[in-house]
Amino acid sequence: MSAPPSPGKRPADNALPGASLSPGRAKFEVYGEEMMEKTVHQTGNTGRVYLPQSWIGKRVKIILVNK
């Protein structure tokens, strides 16, 4: 049995996914066609992210990167 990876270093390929991440964080690997980074804006009692019109009707994934 090997020692867990040190924080801040990339885990070995045979390590558990997210083994070096701090508690409450997860590592996601996503394949797609295009990526953009946006900031959520307040709209009434909710948040909204505007995306290109060409993305209407397409599947997207949203990941909260910081709290």
Buried (B, 14 or more C-beta within 10 A) or exposed (E): EEEEBEEEEEBEEEEEEEEBEEEEEEEEEEEEEEEEEEEEEEEEEEEEEEEEEEEEEEEEEEEEEEE
